[in-house]
Amino acid sequence: MNPVQDQEQSISWLTIEPHITSSGNLAEWFRAETGVTINVTAVPYAHITDAVTEDINSGKCEFDIVQYWYPMLGHLVRNGILSDLSDWWGNHSESIDPADFIPVFRDGWCLASGRRYGIPFDGDMHLLFYNKTIFSRNKLTPPATWDEYLQIAKIITQAEKQNQVFGCGIMACDIPLILIGTFLNRAAGFGGGFFNEEGQPAVDSPQNVAALEALMEQLPYALPEPKTVGFDEMLGPWIEGRVGMVEFWADLGKISDNSQGLIKENWGVVPLPQGPAPKGRMAAPLNAGWSLGISSRSRQTRLALDFLKFCLRPDTMLKICASDGGPDPVRWSIYEMKEFKESVTEELAAAAKSAIQSAAVPWPTLPLWPQYQQTLHEKLFRAVSGRISPEEALKETQIAWMEIHKHA
């Protein structure tokens, strides 16, 4: 008998609403294998950090397993929210097989000050999806550069706007995860980033300014009112076949094919475009992205660790990544498995793997990232609202970031 089956036991998991199906599946599979019940509680993704912090600070300590948005790692560690899992990782390295994990997910999302506080769970990145019928109708091929993207967006919008068909869909709503992600899609391809090699803020670099200027040039050819468009607002027009191109998470492929819209089995996908030379590159901006940790006040640490080990197993990861609503791979081996390729299409699997192999560009995980993020988001939203120029937005952000950096 499995040692965790010796009596009725349960643990609690705080997850995000978009993952409620996959979290429920994992909980059921674990219960079937071990007899341990996992009580799953889901909250909106924007509230997950506050929810786990409140759970501990209030003294309720209800949750054992906590899902965290990886940019909040440093903040959560500084505030004593997550348990240190470094020794557990070391003691189970043979069965975990750390070398099979894509490094940026294994380390960038789980390491803080040289210690490990979680396991990678959902390898989110943005890719460029396109509507094959719209492209064929306008005799177009997918863009390799952001300049080509702009030209294609213009061609489609000018030719089909009267039919409410637009060249691209751009998510630029007033939500940090969304708007900063849209900016990073371009900044990463232009060779920009948030900090320089010395760890100093570099948000106003020439590459970042050029990337934000490119975004502003693209907005007139996008689905109307980009500053009101987020995840949900994009899905409807895309599924209806009214958008030529959209930057989105990899699960858009399954969402499209599970729909009854015009986009069903009528989409293609490629890595995001490159920016101009000399620093332009193919890149995988790691927007969103989730890890699993254990609450520092968990009363069931042993069972929670058993569950994390279960989630890390290649067979479990394949099963969950291949299912509808499942997370994206964090292991290299999953990308090579036939079952996974068949579940998402070989085209999507190849595009994602190619992007992540070229240049994975993550968000920072600094303890003060919430402060950096708030300032950047506010300035970006002012820019896309037409109230400030791209150069002014990033210069003002840089000044504010330097002040924050003094207290890092």
Helices and strands as residue ranges (DSSP letters): G 3-5, E 10-16, G 17-19, H 20-34, E 37-43, G 45-47, H 48-57, E 65-69, G 70-72, H 73-78, H 86-91, H 93-96, G 98-100, H 103-103, I 104-108, E 111-112, E 115-116, E 119-122, E 126-131, H 132-137, H 146-160, G 161-163, E 166-169, H 176-190, H 206-218, G 219-221, G 226-228, H 231-239, E 243-249, H 252-257, E 267-270, E 284-286, E 290-294, H 301-312, H 314-321, H 332-336, H 338-344, H 346-358, E 360-362, H 369-384, H 390-405
